[in-house]
Structures are given as structure tokens and as C-alpha cells.
Amino acid sequence: MRVEHEGISIFLRRKHFRNLWLGSVISGFGSELGAAAVLWMVLDTTHSLDAVGLISLCKGVPAAIVNPFAGVLGDRFSRPRLMVVGNVLLALIYGGIAGMSHVGAHWIWMSFVLLACSSVVSPLTSTGRSQLIAELLPVEERTAANFFDDVYLHITWSSDQQLQGCP
């Protein structure tokens, strides 16, 4: 029995869409892995659920504030360039957290600051992805591509919960 889905065929036929999707999945996994690692590091260092809750707050509040402005940036500047800049900044931020942990400098306050910075930068990596898909694909393929692109969100969100130990 052969099952075909238009989103998969677009993924296979359209190189630029495939690269965008794969890059988004890799970036999403990296961000979720980094956030989960910080949560575990803070819990291991402080043994405080309050500190873990504060880390989650430091990640969520800045993202909620910055998201609307990221859309404006996406309208004014090149979306692919914003996505690249955002991903490079995220790599540097999470690299800083990893480096800090590697040398044994478990400065909890620095983890809060760096995670808040990552949540400010993170919207740059996703803003305008649907508009970019609209630029990459003809009108008749956009619905299936947007559906297939939405799968990326569910993959990274579910990986986040598994990494953090949720059922």
C-alpha cells in the first residue's frame, strides 16, 4: 500500500523548501536541547523548583514581548538573513552556557541572563517563515507546504517535553 501526501512530495521536489524545513528542525532541536539542559543544570545546582520556575519565566516573558517586534523586523529586513543571524546568535548563547558548564562556572544568574537573551533572539529564527514559504513556492503548493512546515513545530515541541522529563 502506497501512501502519498502532497507535503512530502513538495519536500522532495523543492530544494529551497526542504533546506528551510530541515534548518528549522535542526535549529528547533538545538534550542529545545539547550533550554532543557539549562533547566536540568539549574535544578542540579540549586535543587530548587522555584529556580526552575524562574528559568521558565525568564524564557517565556521576553519572547512574548519581542515576538511582535520580530515581525516588524521581518518586514523591514531580509527574512533569510534574520534567520541566519538569529541562529548564529542562539549558537553563541548556548555555546556560552555549555562553556560555562564545562569550566565548572555554574553561575545561576548568568544562566537566567543567557536564557532570557535566547528567548529574545529566538523569534528572529521563526518570524516570517510562512511568508518565506510563500516566496519560495507557487500558490497551489502553499497550503500543503504550510501544513508540512507545521509538523516541524510539533516535532520540536514534543522533543522539548521528552528532554525535560515530562510524560
Biotite code that builds the C-alpha atoms (Angstrom):
import biotite.structure as struc

atoms = struc.array([
    struc.Atom([0.000, 0.000, 0.000], chain_id="A", res_id=1, res_name="MET", atom_name="CA", element="C"),
    struc.Atom([1.465, 3.346, -1.016], chain_id="A", res_id=2, res_name="ARG", atom_name="CA", element="C"),
    struc.Atom([0.567, 6.494, 0.886], chain_id="A", res_id=3, res_name="VAL", atom_name="CA", element="C"),
    struc.Atom([1.229, 9.843, -0.718], chain_id="A", res_id=4, res_name="GLU", atom_name="CA", element="C"),
    struc.Atom([0.998, 13.248, 0.834], chain_id="A", res_id=5, res_name="HIS", atom_name="CA", element="C"),
    struc.Atom([1.368, 16.470, -1.087], chain_id="A", res_id=6, res_name="GLU", atom_name="CA", element="C"),
    struc.Atom([3.557, 17.990, 1.654], chain_id="A", res_id=7, res_name="GLY", atom_name="CA", element="C"),
    struc.Atom([6.064, 15.164, 1.352], chain_id="A", res_id=8, res_name="ILE", atom_name="CA", element="C"),
    struc.Atom([6.189, 15.486, -2.420], chain_id="A", res_id=9, res_name="SER", atom_name="CA", element="C"),
    struc.Atom([6.824, 19.251, -2.073], chain_id="A", res_id=10, res_name="ILE", atom_name="CA", element="C"),
    struc.Atom([9.533, 18.449, 0.462], chain_id="A", res_id=11, res_name="PHE", atom_name="CA", element="C"),
    struc.Atom([11.187, 16.073, -2.003], chain_id="A", res_id=12, res_name="LEU", atom_name="CA", element="C"),
    struc.Atom([10.781, 18.257, -5.109], chain_id="A", res_id=13, res_name="ARG", atom_name="CA", element="C"),
    struc.Atom([11.536, 21.734, -3.770], chain_id="A", res_id=14, res_name="ARG", atom_name="CA", element="C"),
    struc.Atom([15.147, 22.066, -2.631], chain_id="A", res_id=15, res_name="LYS", atom_name="CA", element="C"),
    struc.Atom([14.753, 25.522, -1.049], chain_id="A", res_id=16, res_name="HIS", atom_name="CA", element="C"),
    struc.Atom([11.702, 24.476, 0.950], chain_id="A", res_id=17, res_name="PHE", atom_name="CA", element="C"),
    struc.Atom([13.453, 21.277, 2.041], chain_id="A", res_id=18, res_name="ARG", atom_name="CA", element="C"),
    struc.Atom([16.509, 23.257, 3.203], chain_id="A", res_id=19, res_name="ASN", atom_name="CA", element="C"),
    struc.Atom([14.313, 25.735, 5.090], chain_id="A", res_id=20, res_name="LEU", atom_name="CA", element="C"),
    struc.Atom([12.396, 22.930, 6.783], chain_id="A", res_id=21, res_name="TRP", atom_name="CA", element="C"),
    struc.Atom([15.478, 20.894, 7.720], chain_id="A", res_id=22, res_name="LEU", atom_name="CA", element="C"),
    struc.Atom([17.229, 24.011, 9.005], chain_id="A", res_id=23, res_name="GLY", atom_name="CA", element="C"),
    struc.Atom([14.181, 24.870, 11.117], chain_id="A", res_id=24, res_name="SER", atom_name="CA", element="C"),
    struc.Atom([14.061, 21.366, 12.592], chain_id="A", res_id=25, res_name="VAL", atom_name="CA", element="C"),
    struc.Atom([17.782, 21.391, 13.426], chain_id="A", res_id=26, res_name="ILE", atom_name="CA", element="C"),
    struc.Atom([17.521, 24.883, 14.917], chain_id="A", res_id=27, res_name="SER", atom_name="CA", element="C"),
    struc.Atom([14.418, 23.908, 16.895], chain_id="A", res_id=28, res_name="GLY", atom_name="CA", element="C"),
    struc.Atom([16.084, 20.788, 18.296], chain_id="A", res_id=29, res_name="PHE", atom_name="CA", element="C"),
    struc.Atom([19.139, 22.810, 19.259], chain_id="A", res_id=30, res_name="GLY", atom_name="CA", element="C"),
    struc.Atom([17.084, 25.452, 21.027], chain_id="A", res_id=31, res_name="SER", atom_name="CA", element="C"),
    struc.Atom([14.964, 22.920, 22.883], chain_id="A", res_id=32, res_name="GLU", atom_name="CA", element="C"),
    struc.Atom([18.009, 20.867, 23.850], chain_id="A", res_id=33, res_name="LEU", atom_name="CA", element="C"),
    struc.Atom([19.761, 23.991, 25.134], chain_id="A", res_id=34, res_name="GLY", atom_name="CA", element="C"),
    struc.Atom([16.739, 25.122, 27.148], chain_id="A", res_id=35, res_name="ALA", atom_name="CA", element="C"),
    struc.Atom([16.288, 21.661, 28.646], chain_id="A", res_id=36, res_name="ALA", atom_name="CA", element="C"),
    struc.Atom([19.990, 21.491, 29.529], chain_id="A", res_id=37, res_name="ALA", atom_name="CA", element="C"),
    struc.Atom([19.767, 24.825, 31.346], chain_id="A", res_id=38, res_name="VAL", atom_name="CA", element="C"),
    struc.Atom([16.723, 23.657, 33.311], chain_id="A", res_id=39, res_name="LEU", atom_name="CA", element="C"),
    struc.Atom([18.499, 20.482, 34.354], chain_id="A", res_id=40, res_name="TRP", atom_name="CA", element="C"),
    struc.Atom([21.696, 22.398, 35.209], chain_id="A", res_id=41, res_name="MET", atom_name="CA", element="C"),
    struc.Atom([19.785, 24.857, 37.393], chain_id="A", res_id=42, res_name="VAL", atom_name="CA", element="C"),
    struc.Atom([17.892, 22.056, 39.122], chain_id="A", res_id=43, res_name="LEU", atom_name="CA", element="C"),
    struc.Atom([21.106, 20.085, 39.681], chain_id="A", res_id=44, res_name="ASP", atom_name="CA", element="C"),
    struc.Atom([22.944, 23.140, 41.029], chain_id="A", res_id=45, res_name="THR", atom_name="CA", element="C"),
    struc.Atom([20.223, 24.679, 43.206], chain_id="A", res_id=46, res_name="THR", atom_name="CA", element="C"),
    struc.Atom([17.901, 21.720, 43.962], chain_id="A", res_id=47, res_name="HIS", atom_name="CA", element="C"),
    struc.Atom([15.162, 24.354, 43.837], chain_id="A", res_id=48, res_name="SER", atom_name="CA", element="C"),
    struc.Atom([11.970, 24.050, 41.845], chain_id="A", res_id=49, res_name="LEU", atom_name="CA", element="C"),
    struc.Atom([11.496, 27.789, 42.345], chain_id="A", res_id=50, res_name="ASP", atom_name="CA", element="C"),
    struc.Atom([14.708, 28.433, 40.395], chain_id="A", res_id=51, res_name="ALA", atom_name="CA", element="C"),
    struc.Atom([13.479, 26.137, 37.613], chain_id="A", res_id=52, res_name="VAL", atom_name="CA", element="C"),
    struc.Atom([10.204, 28.072, 37.518], chain_id="A", res_id=53, res_name="GLY", atom_name="CA", element="C"),
    struc.Atom([12.124, 31.340, 37.357], chain_id="A", res_id=54, res_name="LEU", atom_name="CA", element="C"),
    struc.Atom([14.177, 29.990, 34.439], chain_id="A", res_id=55, res_name="ILE", atom_name="CA", element="C"),
    struc.Atom([10.931, 29.198, 32.610], chain_id="A", res_id=56, res_name="SER", atom_name="CA", element="C"),
    struc.Atom([9.700, 32.711, 33.330], chain_id="A", res_id=57, res_name="LEU", atom_name="CA", element="C"),
    struc.Atom([12.974, 34.203, 32.039], chain_id="A", res_id=58, res_name="CYS", atom_name="CA", element="C"),
    struc.Atom([12.441, 32.274, 28.819], chain_id="A", res_id=59, res_name="LYS", atom_name="CA", element="C"),
    struc.Atom([8.748, 32.976, 28.308], chain_id="A", res_id=60, res_name="GLY", atom_name="CA", element="C"),
    struc.Atom([8.282, 36.658, 29.183], chain_id="A", res_id=61, res_name="VAL", atom_name="CA", element="C"),
    struc.Atom([10.957, 38.151, 26.880], chain_id="A", res_id=62, res_name="PRO", atom_name="CA", element="C"),
    struc.Atom([9.733, 36.022, 23.972], chain_id="A", res_id=63, res_name="ALA", atom_name="CA", element="C"),
    struc.Atom([6.165, 37.264, 24.484], chain_id="A", res_id=64, res_name="ALA", atom_name="CA", element="C"),
    struc.Atom([7.367, 40.862, 24.478], chain_id="A", res_id=65, res_name="ILE", atom_name="CA", element="C"),
    struc.Atom([9.728, 40.553, 21.495], chain_id="A", res_id=66, res_name="VAL", atom_name="CA", element="C"),
    struc.Atom([7.537, 38.461, 19.145], chain_id="A", res_id=67, res_name="ASN", atom_name="CA", element="C"),
    struc.Atom([5.501, 41.395, 17.749], chain_id="A", res_id=68, res_name="PRO", atom_name="CA", element="C"),
    struc.Atom([8.662, 43.392, 17.063], chain_id="A", res_id=69, res_name="PHE", atom_name="CA", element="C"),
    struc.Atom([10.308, 40.440, 15.335], chain_id="A", res_id=70, res_name="ALA", atom_name="CA", element="C"),
    struc.Atom([7.511, 40.550, 12.772], chain_id="A", res_id=71, res_name="GLY", atom_name="CA", element="C"),
    struc.Atom([8.300, 44.200, 12.071], chain_id="A", res_id=72, res_name="VAL", atom_name="CA", element="C"),
    struc.Atom([11.975, 43.314, 11.611], chain_id="A", res_id=73, res_name="LEU", atom_name="CA", element="C"),
    struc.Atom([10.914, 40.556, 9.229], chain_id="A", res_id=74, res_name="GLY", atom_name="CA", element="C"),
    struc.Atom([9.056, 43.114, 7.135], chain_id="A", res_id=75, res_name="ASP", atom_name="CA", element="C"),
    struc.Atom([11.962, 45.575, 7.049], chain_id="A", res_id=76, res_name="ARG", atom_name="CA", element="C"),
    struc.Atom([14.929, 43.254, 6.565], chain_id="A", res_id=77, res_name="PHE", atom_name="CA", element="C"),
    struc.Atom([15.755, 40.111, 4.639], chain_id="A", res_id=78, res_name="SER", atom_name="CA", element="C"),
    struc.Atom([13.969, 37.187, 6.327], chain_id="A", res_id=79, res_name="ARG", atom_name="CA", element="C"),
    struc.Atom([16.639, 34.630, 5.418], chain_id="A", res_id=80, res_name="PRO", atom_name="CA", element="C"),
    struc.Atom([19.336, 36.930, 6.783], chain_id="A", res_id=81, res_name="ARG", atom_name="CA", element="C"),
    struc.Atom([17.393, 37.457, 10.032], chain_id="A", res_id=82, res_name="LEU", atom_name="CA", element="C"),
    struc.Atom([17.015, 33.704, 10.390], chain_id="A", res_id=83, res_name="MET", atom_name="CA", element="C"),
    struc.Atom([20.754, 33.167, 9.890], chain_id="A", res_id=84, res_name="VAL", atom_name="CA", element="C"),
    struc.Atom([21.689, 35.957, 12.316], chain_id="A", res_id=85, res_name="VAL", atom_name="CA", element="C"),
    struc.Atom([19.223, 34.607, 14.887], chain_id="A", res_id=86, res_name="GLY", atom_name="CA", element="C"),
    struc.Atom([20.569, 31.064, 14.603], chain_id="A", res_id=87, res_name="ASN", atom_name="CA", element="C"),
    struc.Atom([24.191, 32.230, 14.887], chain_id="A", res_id=88, res_name="VAL", atom_name="CA", element="C"),
    struc.Atom([23.318, 34.268, 17.989], chain_id="A", res_id=89, res_name="LEU", atom_name="CA", element="C"),
    struc.Atom([21.494, 31.290, 19.503], chain_id="A", res_id=90, res_name="LEU", atom_name="CA", element="C"),
    struc.Atom([24.517, 29.068, 18.841], chain_id="A", res_id=91, res_name="ALA", atom_name="CA", element="C"),
    struc.Atom([26.747, 31.609, 20.593], chain_id="A", res_id=92, res_name="LEU", atom_name="CA", element="C"),
    struc.Atom([24.368, 31.920, 23.553], chain_id="A", res_id=93, res_name="ILE", atom_name="CA", element="C"),
    struc.Atom([24.001, 28.173, 24.059], chain_id="A", res_id=94, res_name="TYR", atom_name="CA", element="C"),
    struc.Atom([27.718, 27.737, 23.400], chain_id="A", res_id=95, res_name="GLY", atom_name="CA", element="C"),
    struc.Atom([28.328, 30.219, 26.221], chain_id="A", res_id=96, res_name="GLY", atom_name="CA", element="C"),
    struc.Atom([26.106, 28.205, 28.534], chain_id="A", res_id=97, res_name="ILE", atom_name="CA", element="C"),
    struc.Atom([27.881, 24.979, 27.559], chain_id="A", res_id=98, res_name="ALA", atom_name="CA", element="C"),
    struc.Atom([31.289, 26.608, 28.013], chain_id="A", res_id=99, res_name="GLY", atom_name="CA", element="C"),
    struc.Atom([30.265, 27.941, 31.402], chain_id="A", res_id=100, res_name="MET", atom_name="CA", element="C"),
    struc.Atom([29.156, 24.481, 32.474], chain_id="A", res_id=101, res_name="SER", atom_name="CA", element="C"),
    struc.Atom([32.290, 22.847, 31.050], chain_id="A", res_id=102, res_name="HIS", atom_name="CA", element="C"),
    struc.Atom([34.639, 25.002, 33.126], chain_id="A", res_id=103, res_name="VAL", atom_name="CA", element="C"),
    struc.Atom([32.516, 24.440, 36.213], chain_id="A", res_id=104, res_name="GLY", atom_name="CA", element="C"),
    struc.Atom([31.252, 28.001, 36.488], chain_id="A", res_id=105, res_name="ALA", atom_name="CA", element="C"),
    struc.Atom([27.648, 27.343, 37.465], chain_id="A", res_id=106, res_name="HIS", atom_name="CA", element="C"),
    struc.Atom([26.607, 30.961, 37.790], chain_id="A", res_id=107, res_name="TRP", atom_name="CA", element="C"),
    struc.Atom([22.873, 30.629, 38.001], chain_id="A", res_id=108, res_name="ILE", atom_name="CA", element="C"),
    struc.Atom([22.304, 34.331, 37.375], chain_id="A", res_id=109, res_name="TRP", atom_name="CA", element="C"),
    struc.Atom([24.260, 34.026, 34.108], chain_id="A", res_id=110, res_name="MET", atom_name="CA", element="C"),
    struc.Atom([22.043, 31.110, 33.072], chain_id="A", res_id=111, res_name="SER", atom_name="CA", element="C"),
    struc.Atom([18.997, 33.329, 33.653], chain_id="A", res_id=112, res_name="PHE", atom_name="CA", element="C"),
    struc.Atom([20.521, 36.141, 31.584], chain_id="A", res_id=113, res_name="VAL", atom_name="CA", element="C"),
    struc.Atom([21.641, 33.908, 28.716], chain_id="A", res_id=114, res_name="LEU", atom_name="CA", element="C"),
    struc.Atom([18.322, 32.056, 28.543], chain_id="A", res_id=115, res_name="LEU", atom_name="CA", element="C"),
    struc.Atom([16.456, 35.378, 28.527], chain_id="A", res_id=116, res_name="ALA", atom_name="CA", element="C"),
    struc.Atom([18.758, 36.506, 25.688], chain_id="A", res_id=117, res_name="CYS", atom_name="CA", element="C"),
    struc.Atom([17.977, 33.321, 23.780], chain_id="A", res_id=118, res_name="SER", atom_name="CA", element="C"),
    struc.Atom([14.258, 33.964, 24.094], chain_id="A", res_id=119, res_name="SER", atom_name="CA", element="C"),
    struc.Atom([14.763, 37.491, 22.746], chain_id="A", res_id=120, res_name="VAL", atom_name="CA", element="C"),
    struc.Atom([16.732, 36.164, 19.764], chain_id="A", res_id=121, res_name="VAL", atom_name="CA", element="C"),
    struc.Atom([14.607, 33.079, 19.114], chain_id="A", res_id=122, res_name="SER", atom_name="CA", element="C"),
    struc.Atom([11.709, 34.874, 17.374], chain_id="A", res_id=123, res_name="PRO", atom_name="CA", element="C"),
    struc.Atom([14.159, 36.037, 14.702], chain_id="A", res_id=124, res_name="LEU", atom_name="CA", element="C"),
    struc.Atom([14.675, 32.432, 13.671], chain_id="A", res_id=125, res_name="THR", atom_name="CA", element="C"),
    struc.Atom([10.994, 31.762, 13.097], chain_id="A", res_id=126, res_name="SER", atom_name="CA", element="C"),
    struc.Atom([9.451, 35.088, 12.176], chain_id="A", res_id=127, res_name="THR", atom_name="CA", element="C"),
    struc.Atom([8.309, 35.263, 8.637], chain_id="A", res_id=128, res_name="GLY", atom_name="CA", element="C"),
    struc.Atom([8.828, 31.567, 7.896], chain_id="A", res_id=129, res_name="ARG", atom_name="CA", element="C"),
    struc.Atom([5.349, 31.308, 6.398], chain_id="A", res_id=130, res_name="SER", atom_name="CA", element="C"),
    struc.Atom([5.990, 34.452, 4.319], chain_id="A", res_id=131, res_name="GLN", atom_name="CA", element="C"),
    struc.Atom([9.267, 32.930, 3.178], chain_id="A", res_id=132, res_name="LEU", atom_name="CA", element="C"),
    struc.Atom([7.407, 29.778, 2.161], chain_id="A", res_id=133, res_name="ILE", atom_name="CA", element="C"),
    struc.Atom([5.050, 31.991, 0.156], chain_id="A", res_id=134, res_name="ALA", atom_name="CA", element="C"),
    struc.Atom([8.057, 33.463, -1.650], chain_id="A", res_id=135, res_name="GLU", atom_name="CA", element="C"),
    struc.Atom([9.588, 30.048, -2.328], chain_id="A", res_id=136, res_name="LEU", atom_name="CA", element="C"),
    struc.Atom([6.553, 28.162, -3.617], chain_id="A", res_id=137, res_name="LEU", atom_name="CA", element="C"),
    struc.Atom([3.766, 28.708, -6.126], chain_id="A", res_id=138, res_name="PRO", atom_name="CA", element="C"),
    struc.Atom([0.285, 29.425, -4.780], chain_id="A", res_id=139, res_name="VAL", atom_name="CA", element="C"),
    struc.Atom([-1.071, 25.920, -5.387], chain_id="A", res_id=140, res_name="GLU", atom_name="CA", element="C"),
    struc.Atom([1.622, 24.322, -3.180], chain_id="A", res_id=141, res_name="GLU", atom_name="CA", element="C"),
    struc.Atom([1.499, 26.716, -0.219], chain_id="A", res_id=142, res_name="ARG", atom_name="CA", element="C"),
    struc.Atom([-1.286, 25.081, 1.773], chain_id="A", res_id=143, res_name="THR", atom_name="CA", element="C"),
    struc.Atom([0.372, 21.676, 1.778], chain_id="A", res_id=144, res_name="ALA", atom_name="CA", element="C"),
    struc.Atom([3.756, 23.245, 2.480], chain_id="A", res_id=145, res_name="ALA", atom_name="CA", element="C"),
    struc.Atom([2.403, 25.233, 5.441], chain_id="A", res_id=146, res_name="ASN", atom_name="CA", element="C"),
    struc.Atom([0.806, 22.066, 6.794], chain_id="A", res_id=147, res_name="PHE", atom_name="CA", element="C"),
    struc.Atom([4.071, 20.168, 6.388], chain_id="A", res_id=148, res_name="PHE", atom_name="CA", element="C"),
    struc.Atom([6.001, 23.068, 7.923], chain_id="A", res_id=149, res_name="ASP", atom_name="CA", element="C"),
    struc.Atom([3.714, 22.966, 10.956], chain_id="A", res_id=150, res_name="ASP", atom_name="CA", element="C"),
    struc.Atom([4.943, 19.424, 11.582], chain_id="A", res_id=151, res_name="VAL", atom_name="CA", element="C"),
    struc.Atom([8.325, 20.939, 12.478], chain_id="A", res_id=152, res_name="TYR", atom_name="CA", element="C"),
    struc.Atom([6.742, 22.774, 15.419], chain_id="A", res_id=153, res_name="LEU", atom_name="CA", element="C"),
    struc.Atom([5.194, 19.608, 16.780], chain_id="A", res_id=154, res_name="HIS", atom_name="CA", element="C"),
    struc.Atom([8.442, 17.674, 16.406], chain_id="A", res_id=155, res_name="ILE", atom_name="CA", element="C"),
    struc.Atom([10.440, 20.236, 18.356], chain_id="A", res_id=156, res_name="THR", atom_name="CA", element="C"),
    struc.Atom([7.748, 20.832, 20.990], chain_id="A", res_id=157, res_name="TRP", atom_name="CA", element="C"),
    struc.Atom([7.369, 17.125, 21.697], chain_id="A", res_id=158, res_name="SER", atom_name="CA", element="C"),
    struc.Atom([11.149, 16.715, 21.882], chain_id="A", res_id=159, res_name="SER", atom_name="CA", element="C"),
    struc.Atom([11.261, 19.542, 24.437], chain_id="A", res_id=160, res_name="ASP", atom_name="CA", element="C"),
    struc.Atom([8.857, 17.745, 26.738], chain_id="A", res_id=161, res_name="GLN", atom_name="CA", element="C"),
    struc.Atom([10.756, 14.473, 26.425], chain_id="A", res_id=162, res_name="GLN", atom_name="CA", element="C"),
    struc.Atom([14.077, 16.185, 27.118], chain_id="A", res_id=163, res_name="LEU", atom_name="CA", element="C"),
    struc.Atom([12.689, 17.845, 30.225], chain_id="A", res_id=164, res_name="GLN", atom_name="CA", element="C"),
    struc.Atom([11.315, 14.557, 31.535], chain_id="A", res_id=165, res_name="GLY", atom_name="CA", element="C"),
    struc.Atom([7.611, 15.192, 31.038], chain_id="A", res_id=166, res_name="CYS", atom_name="CA", element="C"),
    struc.Atom([5.358, 12.304, 30.008], chain_id="A", res_id=167, res_name="PRO", atom_name="CA", element="C"),
])
